[in-house]
Amino acid sequence: RAAARETGVRRVAIAGGVAANKALRNAMGAMAAEEGLELTIPPLILCTDNAAMIAAAGHRDFLAGRFADRSLNARSSLDLEETFA
């Protein structure tokens, strides 16, 4: 809600495994209706996380001998616009 108001975005979506959460789907639907936003939520069959795909890619890299050093870590605040500019 706050992000849509701040940016002026009128279309929002949820995706991935979290989009299968019924309470979240309902809450997002109510919020979108209150705010006059267009909400896109994929069908449940498409609301999966990609853990299996990540594992498959990791297995491929493992078999090829490609490893990250111990400095590799998640960055939850990664700025995608800056990273992919």
Order of alpha helices (4+ residues) and beta strands (2+ residues): alpha-beta-alpha-beta-alpha-alpha
